[in-house]
Each structure stands twice: as C-alpha cells, then as structure tokens.
Amino acid sequence: MIKVDAEFDARGLKCPMPVIRAKKKLDDLSSGQVILVIADDPGAKKDFPAFCMQTGHDLIDLKEENGVFKFYIRKK
Amino acid sequence: MADIKQDISSYSLPERKTEEKKDKMRIICFSGDMDKAFAVLTLASTAASLGMDVAIFFTFWGLSLIKKNRKLKGKNFLQKMMDIMMPSGLDSLKLSKMNMAGLGPFFMKILMKKTKSPDLKDLFEAAKESGVKFYACSTSCSILGIDRSEFVDEVEEIVGAATFISEAKDAKISLFI
C-alpha cells in the first residue's frame, strides 16, 4: 500500500485539464509527499508519465481499471 | 558610456535572468479562429504546467483573442470598419471551417459543454494561472489602430518582431498558429 498525502479526482475532466489541475495540486504539497490522481481521459495514460518526466516528479505507480487510471506521483 | 549601457539593460525583459534555466516555448498566434485558438491555449497552458516558460505573441487576426472591447474613438474610417468586422474576445471567435454564419461556433460551444471539455475561457484562465505571458504585436496594432486599452489586462506589453526573434531564438518549441 502506498501512503497517499493528497488525492485528486480528475474523472470527467478532459485534456489538458487533468494535467493542469494536478500540477496546481502538486504545488500545494511539499517535497516527498505523494498525490493520487484519478483520471478517465484516454490521453491521461501517456500524459501523466510525460508530465512526470518533464517536471521531474516521481511516478511511483500506475493502475488501470476499466478505463480509469490511477497515478501515484511523488513530488520531487 | 555607462549611462547608455544602463539604459539598454533596462529595456530587456525583466524575467530573462530568472527564467533562463527553464525550457522555453514561444507561440505566434496569427489566426483569430476559434478552433485554432483551442490549439494555442491548450498547448500554452499544458507546456506551462509541464514547467516551461511560455509566451504567446498575438498578431493580426490573433489580436481578436485578447481584445476585450471595441473602441472606435481615435480610429480612421477603415480602422473603424475593421474593428466592427473583427471578432472581439474569446467568446466571439469564428470557426475556420463550417462557421455557417455563427451556427458552427454555437454548436461547438454546446458540444464542449456536453462533453465537459474546457472552453476557451477555461483554457485562458489556466494559461494565465500557470504563468503564460501574453504579448501583442506592435505593427498589427498600429495598422488596425488598436491601443493597449482595448486588450485584456493580462497582456503584458506591445512588442515588435525583434522581441519575438530574440525570445524564440533559444526556445525549445516555437509554433506559428
């Protein structure tokens, strides 16, 4: 089980809003804290790994269930 | 000599030094079409959220995106005509295809709501909040007789081609839309 400090439900939001809003939530966290982002936009699957690679945040885990994605991101 | 040097340095954009480490994205927004405005604002706000330093230069028809009102005073006859014919603001943009006298954009707005997609205002807000900078092109402004007061407050400055070139020179991504 991953310890989650914050959760952001982006279900229903369309590209690019999940990434933009998640970024804002991440700004409120401190380094090392983990946020769980839940999204159902099909683009999210590749967008969040790309987001993490660009920004340097750590994508610890990615789960997919019936078109719903769960991203566990640790703030750098 | 020293005075001149100081003068020149005060003209350079203030954020240059602090933003140097960030990758840059520079966009020329030439088109005033609704569909292309989606591309401009989506990419700008996303890049800024990905940690890039983003600026959009609005020129020609693209000025429609950042206009907040029509001001006829101080314009000559042709400039007045242009102002009346040009869309003014994100809400009034036309589609590049299937505009059908405004029916197309109307349908598009309904579709955006139905699919819960962000509209142009949402994207503009997102861009603004994530630190995207907005500039207007000086030559287009003077041809059309538009001054600073006709633009939304988010527009930082009216700048020329040289500013864009010097800003885009080392940009990782530069787009003309």
Interface residues (C-beta under 8 A of the other chain):
Chain A: G12 L13 K14 C15 P16 M17 V19 I20 K23 K24 A50 F51 Q54 T55 G56
Chain B: T42 S45 T46 S49 L50 G51 M52 T115 K116 S117 P118 D122 L123 A126 E129 S130
